[in-house]
């Protein structure tokens, strides 16, 4: 295999793994018992999944202009996604949303 085809294959694998991580976050939203668990699953998989997809697209980018734009998008998502997740959890805590404990019905 040549270097460009190897890099392109690695990019494809990263995009696929990122898509699977993001899909697992969607399953976590459906399976977790309470708000805090759901927001935790969504926040982690959102950042990790989109990060892997962006890295895979960077490896497959046709020119440097696309790479720079993707890096800016990646930086923006790495800064804003955890911050938004934290703000959402803090707002829920201030509104009195209780943490689920074992034995309670799912909310």
Secondary structure, 3 states (H helix, E strand, C coil): CCHHHHHHHHHHHHHHHHHHHHHHHHHHHHHCCCHHHHHHHHHHHHHHHHHHHHHHHHHCCCCHHHHHHHHHHHHHHHHHHHHHHHHHHHHHHHCCCCCCCCCCCCC
